[in-house]
Amino acid sequence: QVQLVESGGGLVQPGGSLRLSCAISGISSFTYMAWYRQTPGKERESVAALTSGGTPTYHVAVKGRFAISRDYAKNSVNLQMNSLKPDDTAVYYCNVRTDHKSYWGQGTQVTVSS
């Protein structure tokens, strides 16, 4: 059974940093890994993505501030978030895909507020 468990969310002041981690079990080979976010009333949007062996891509709103990475030893995908803004407040979801299936975590809340 494939499970994705996000952690690292919380409350941070504007300008601060957080590191999200997505622990993956039940699968170790993916073609695509990404972090999405969603706020109430809005569609879920991709903020950072990484294809197997490819170059990371970022939403224009987070480029230069966020960095996605994969930890092969821990079988996890991480999102380093710096210079956080109130507009980054959302539930963040981890997504990994194989050739045939897409898997989601349960989400972790990130709140940027003074």
C-alpha positions, 0 to 999 in steps of 0.5 A: 500500500502506497502512503504519503505523509507530509510534515513540517507545516505550521505558523511562521512570520512573513520572511521566515522559512519552513521545510516540508517533507513528504515521507513515501512508503510502498513505492520508490520509483516515480516519474513525477514528484510535486508539491501543490497547494490549495486555499479555500474556494480555489483550485489546487495549484502546482508550486514545484515539480520534479521529473525523474532525472529532470530539472525542477520547475516552479510556479512563478509566484514561488520561483527563487524562494522555494526549492524542491528536492528528493532524498533517496536515502529517506525516500522522501520529497522535500520543499524548502520554503524561504522568504515566506509571504502571507499569500503562501498560506495554504494547505500543501500537498505532496503528489507522486506519480508512476506511469499508471497512478497518481498518489496524494498525501493528506496535506499540511497547513502552512500559515504565514502571519505576523 
